Amino acid sequence: MFSGTVKGGASLCVFVLIVAYFYQRHADEVLQERLRDVLSGLLRAEKKVPVEAKRVAVGFGACEDIFTNGIALLDVLNITSPKEAVHQNLVNNPEELAQLFAFFFQSGAAAERYVANASLFEAMVEAGTKFKDHQWALGGNAPVMARRLGIEGFNVLLGARMGSSARSTIPDSVKVVGKSLSRSDVHLIMEYKTNDRWGQFTSPRANRLILHNDQVNPFLDGMEEFLDKVLTFKPSLLVIGGLQMMDNFPDEKGIRFARLEKLSKFLQTLPRSTLVHFEMASFTEVSLLTEIIQRVVFYCDSLGANEQELPNILQVVQGKNVTLVSDQKPRVATVLDQMRKLYSLLGNTPETDGMRPLTRIHVHTLAFQAILTRPDSAWKNSMSAAAKAALTAHRHTCGEDDIDATKARLIMDGSFAVSTVEIEAEATASKSQSRIFVNNQRPVSCWDEERKHPAHICVAPVLVCTKVLKTAGGGDNVSSAGLVFQI
């Protein structure tokens, strides 16, 4: 009797394991089928619109990036994990470096900070070059965006000062304006992967901390020569980026704000036929970001930002402080609500004295791309733009032009709410229109909103790379790709 019970129990266990195996196998097959369908749909949307080669001018900020494993670098420098993760506006010593790295590492948040201690920074770069797997690459917002636009077939004018080795990586379709440097400024990219551990801290996603001791870009060196060329170049689009180099940089004589004022006066005189895009970045100085909003953003038609930069600029526009770390995997509804709010605040800028209402917002996150445009604006082809941005995100992080669905995963759900406000209303009113179900064959969801501020919105899922080669420069490549079909 007992023997029969044991045999029966063993048979049941084997049966359960077999069922579980085939269930998991079926689930994996369904997931792969969805990935293949979404990939095919994004590729079709990307190919739907031909690229119209236009003139684009891009400034500022140029450097050479050195990529290295952040934890391995800290170990070599004998910098141990701190007892507490603490934010630092800038880095003065190894202790502050450890606290800063841990602060962003534990949240998987991207950040960029100035290292005031030049000797410490030089020691870090020197140590980074000793790793066999370290890599050098073109860096800085403007060169990276200009290079992407050049690869896409645009005629590009780049305002940047850099060394000869960096210039040699620029495509022939990009004309560089700015005197050469004997050596480009160096930015150190401390990368880490999902679930990496450092002491008591674990990273929830792959990302990086960028450190620099930049002495050229904070002053927008070469700006005058570039702006003079922009007037004769007559671009369809002017892209402004790299202003985060001013963040927490010593400004004893008010030079930073004087440079921003000069840029602002130029933007005020720019003809409306030239659209202006501003690319956000990591800021901690509220006073600086406030100045940038008032002197630059008010004179821009378009804004690009990630999931952390969007709430920061929104809060500063509302007179609040910045948030050092935001949700790294925000819900679509949350991001769309933030986009609508910023659009309502900056989309009504009076068109006087050169000011421009914001008519386009592109937010790039790990899981999805979202593009909002004003229906009667000059921006077009949002669906194809969102698809191209989503595909570029994977291509850049995986380092491959051809996308392999087996090296991807989808984080975005098969449906999403369009607003957190409507989610609450749905609980009582059952508003079915508050939720959108993603069609895997046509994965870019687009719709028009007839609110107080009419908007056209497109959301595209990202095929998240599971074999990440690099994260730095992702936002610049994605934002550039999103602009390709829209001008």
Buried (B, 14 or more C-beta within 10 A) or exposed (E): EEEEEEEEEEEEEEEEEEEEEEEEEEEEEEEEEBBBBBBBBBBBBBEEBEEEEBBBBBBBBBBBBBBBBBBBBBBBBEBEBBEEBEBBBBBEEBBBBBBBBBBBBBBBBBBBBBBBBEEBBEEBBEBBEEBEEBBBBBBBBBBBBBBBBBBBBBBBBBBBBBBEEBBEEBEEBBBBBBEEBEEBBBBBBBBBBEEBEBBEBEBBBBBBBBBBBBEBBBBBBBBEBBBEBBBEBEBBBBBBBBBBBBBBBEBEEEBBBEBBEBBBEBBBEBEEEBBBBBBBBBBBBBEBBBBBBEBBBBBBBBBBBBBBBBBBBBBBBEEEEBEBBBBBEBBBBBBBBBBBBBBBBBBEBEEEEBEBBBBBBBBBBBBBBBBBBBEEBBBBBBBBBBBBBBBBBBBBBBEBEEBBBEBBBBBBBEEBBBBBEBBEEBEEEEBEEBBBEBEBEBBBBBEEBEEEBEBBBBBBBBBBBBEBBBBBBBBBBBBBBBBBBBB
